[in-house]
């Protein structure tokens, strides 16, 4: 849950900026923010799986 909040910061900043400027919020206006969110989410996902410890036995070292 925290990862979703942290990675969606660029999207929320873009939405706030568009509302502040009075511009319409369309998919074209936020496509970079959505792409940035997707990249950050994938980085967090793959880093989590890469650094997650693996154990094939039930013995705690």
Secondary structure, 3 states (H helix, E strand, C coil): CHHHHHHCHHHHHHHHHHHHHCCCCCCCCCHHHHHHHHHHHHHHHHHHHHHCCCCCCCCCC
